[in-house]
Amino acid sequence: MALIVCWISRRCWLLSIRNHGHFSNGLTTSATRRLLRKNDPVPVQFFLSRFRLVESTACSRVSLPGRTYTQRSSEAGTKVIFPENNLPSISLNQQEIAVTPSTDIETLPEVQDCEGEPPLLPLEEITEDEAVQITAGPSIPPDSFTLRDYVDHSETLRKLVLLGVDLSKIEKRPNVATFLLKLDFEKDVSKILLFLKDVGLEDGQLGAFLTKNPFILSEDLDNLQKRVAYLSLQNFSKEDIARMVSRAPYLLNFSVERLDNRLGFFQKELGLSVEKTKDLVIRLPRMLTRSLEPIKEILKVCQIELGFRENEIQHIVTKVPKMLTASKKKLTETFNYVHNEIGIPHHLIVKFPQIFNTKLLRLKERHAFLTFLGRAAYDPTQPNYVSLDKLSSLPDEAFCAEVAKASVQEFEQFLKTL
């Protein structure tokens, strides 16, 4: 069946149907009222959907309140005549079709808008049934002292928690909580996570990394990729870069210029070669992200107060990089006890710089126990020589068996007398 599709004004069509006595109740709905507000063109199929098409082979009459239509069939086609309004007749050169109005107006399908129903206006009156169907979501706290109150309302926070991010630590830092609440996980977070995995971080490391450095989520992805490319150009392997990033979470927040300046600083101040500088940074990458002023002070303390020469400082730093990040107080107290009280010279301290990584209390307890046993000999020329490495690095069981030649119980009993 071929139908000619025409467009009529939606408002004119709906108004004309509504004004008709038999259609006013059936079309007075909220959807119709919304359609009346728009004067967009409506396809004639919407009008025809209010009627059913029935095949017929005989002449029939179609009656609507106030109007009568006559349909006549012939071999050439079907002609619909409008005698009351003197309208021209319409000939249909297809099978005989009779158009009759539906007997049950209430069962007619509601008019559907191809473009979707427009939203309700703020001041539009609605029925009680429509009001009951309106549901309000849980309210978002206007302010809070903890991010826990926003987890149910934020997809970003929920997924960060699943990754292992500790929100209780993040919320203690100023402005970080507000920053996270403004992020969209798909747009802002997922691309950074994929980048970190490409760098070499494992899934289990992402939560701890973002807990320590949530600010990386604000970094531009192109800048992050440039910084990784710079480290690759400096002959750092992919494994080295992954290790450096995991141990120094703020490393990639530094621009290429700052990274280059800091690598140059350690190479110049310590007088190291490129390879030794690279090895130093790989072993202790957080040196690149710390303030340089405390490091400069430690170098001056080693040279001026402790009396080490430049080449001795180079050897100590390459063996024990953590000495550069140690506190000045701990460094000077350890040196004063080992050098001034035990009497160990500079060249032996340089040979065994691990003592700077040892707790001062452990050194005092073990030296006192060896003195009590008469075995405190730190001169390599003496028969019962004890190296500083064994004094500081061995566990208690090995220290008692190999150095003190006593049992652990005797050592613990001695400590109770101190």
Secondary structure by P-SEA (a helix, b strand, c coil): cbbbbbbccaaaaaaaaaaccccccccccaaaaaaaacccccccccccccbbbbbbccbbbbbcccbbbbbbbcccbbbbbbcccccbbbbbcccbbbbbcccccccccccccccccccccccccccaaaaaacccccccccccccccccccccaaaaaaaaacccaaaaaaccaaaaaaaacccccccaaaaaaaaaacccccaaaaaaaaccccccccaaaaaaaaaaaaaacccaaaaaaaaaaccccccccaaaaaaaaaaaaaaacccaaaaaaaaaaccccccccaaaaaaaaaaacccccccaaaaaaaaaaccccccccaaaaaaaaaaacccccccaaaaaaccccccccaaaaaaaaaaaaaaccccccccccccccccccccccaaaaaaccccccaaaaaaaaaac
